[in-house]
Amino acid sequence: MSQHKELPSSLKLLTIWALIFLLVFLGFQAWERQRQQSRFALNAGEIVLKRAPDGHFHWPGEVNGHAVDFLVDTGATATALPQALAERVALRSEGQVSSNTAAGITQGYRARASIRLQGGVSAEQLPVTVLPALSAPLLGMDILSKLEFSQQDGELRIAAGRR
């Protein structure tokens, strides 16, 4: 005759709370992914970027085939990449540069990268600035100035299909 032992009630309660936490966590992750995707739209020949909660416009794209989320920076003369990203996508230094940033003058290097943005915008072997303390890739006026764009009501509208 076998005896069936029940789990202690504290272990049952802990398991239930762990499952609830997991469901809330997965729900939040799905909600955040949906929210990020809804910030980019391609409508009738126009790319629409919606302002993110951080107050900036983000444009999904790739650097040398690696997915990134660019921060659109109309105040940046050139596209700039964090050094960690540059190393990950194997960019080679083409020389040292000094860059004037919001935090002051910083040292970095020049490199070339192939940039592809959702909506069909791309630039091959674009000269970029690589900065060690940069937290996110910045999409600068070297690309943006070649596009027709306008900003209104928390949306950045860009004519699609142009380089």
Secondary structure, DSSP 4 states (H G I P E B T S, - for coil): ----PPPPHHHHHHHHHHHHHHHHHHHHHHHHHHHHHTTEEEETTEEEEEPPTTSS-EEEEEETTEEEEEEE-TT-SS-EEEHHHHHHTT-----EEEEEETTEEEEEEEEEEEEEETTTEEEEEEEEEEETT--S-EE-HHHHTTS-EEEETTEEEEETT--
